[in-house]
Amino acid sequence: MKLSSLKKITESRQKRLGQGHGSGRGKTSGRGTKGQKAKGNIPLTFEGGALTLIKRLPFMRGKGKNKSFRKGPIIVNVKVLNLLKKGTVVDLGSLIDNKIVNPDYAKKNGIKILGDGNLNIALTVKLPVSKGAAKKILKAGGKVEL
């Protein structure tokens, strides 16, 4: 056995609190004396009795108010609709059947068709459509109904 072949032990043990004076962490177990932090568990959000951060913020705070986290509709570009057969009625059901959109998310947040790419087949679209996408659908010989 050589010293270089021994297993390295780098993990430090967990502090054993309240094990008597000799341990260096007896009596108050390293918490100091008295006070709220010494006696019980306080939440991380506690700010010493001051007005909490969330209450200091202006109104419109709270769940669902922040636009940056709000979920919008699923965006489907016109070029993806080329996967469908000619004369298909494009609605929520047909896009789910052809596995173009996630069914749960689509039912919850809706779908919108945007005009990126080209459309080569005539389709009847029964979903919200952007102006650019509507032009391309009409140009391909399809219809836009809503």
N, C-alpha and C positions, 0 to 999 in steps of 0.2 A: 504494500500500500504506500503510495506517494502522496505528499501534501497537494501536489498539483492535480491529482485525480479525485480528491475529495469533493463531495457535493457542496455547492455554495449555498449558504443559508443567508438570505437577505431579508426575509420577512421579519418584521418586528412584532412582538406579542401585543395583545390587546391590554390596555391599562387596567389593572385590577384595583378598583376603587374601594375604599372603606375597609382595608385590611390591617388596620392598626397603625400606630405612630411610626414604627420602624419602616413601613413601606413608603413613607413620604406622602401618602395620599389617604391618610386616615381621617377620622372625625368628619370634616365637611367634604371630603372627597374631591378636593381641588376646586370647589365652587365658591370659595370665599365665605364670608359670613353674612347672613341675613339677606333680605331683599327678595323680590319676586323671582329672579333668575336662579337663586339658590334653593328656593323652596319647591317649585313645581315646574311643570312643563308649560311653556308659553308658546303660542303660535309664531311661526316665522314672520308673519305679517304684522305682528304687534310692534307699534312704534312709540312705546313709552308713554302712552296716553294721549299723544298728539292726534290731530285729525288725520285719518288714514288717507293714503295717496289717492285712492279711488274717489273719495269724497272731495278732495281738493281739485280734481279735474273738472272742467266745465260740464254742463249737462250734455245730453245725447251720449252719455257713457252707458256701458252695459252691453248685454248680449244682442247680437244682430244689428247693431247700429253702425259698425265700422264698414264702410263700403269696400275697403281693400280686401276684406275677407269674405265678402258676399259672393255666393256662387251664381254664375250666370248660366244661360242655356248652352247646350252642346253645340259646337260649331261644326257643320258639315259643309265642305267645299263642293262646288259643282263638279269638279273632276272626279270625285268619289262616286257620283251618281252614274257614271259610265259602267259601273259594275252591274247595274240593274238591267232587266230586259226591256226591249222597246215597248212603249205603251203602258208601262207600269204606273200605277197611282202611288206617288211617293207620299206616305204619311208615317206616323210613328210606328205602326204595326209592320209596314214593309221594311223599314230600316232595321227594326229589331230582328225580323225574320232572316234578313240577309246578313246579320251580324256586323252591321256597320256601326251601331251605337250600343252602349251598355244599357240594358233594359231598365234597371233600377234608377240609374242616374237620369236617364231620358224622361221617365215618367215623373220624376220629382222636379226637374229643372227645365224641361222642354228642349226643343231643338230649333236652331236657326240655320238657314242655308245661305252661305256666302259665295261670292263670285270668283274664287280663285281657280284657274284652270279653264279648260274648254269642255263643252258638252256635245257629244256626237249623236245622241239618240233623243227621240221625242218622248217626253214624260209629262204626266199631269201631277203637279206639285200642290199638296194641300197643307203646307207648313209656312211659318213666317219666313220671308225671303228678303234679301237686300235688293236694292235697285239694280246693282250690277249683275247679280245672279238672275234676276227676273228677265233682264235683257238677253242673257245667254240662253235661258230656257226657251224664251219665245223665238229666238234666232234658230234654235235647233228644231223648231216645229212643235214645241210642247205648249202646255197651258199652265198658268198660275192661278189657283183658286184659293180663297181664304174666307 
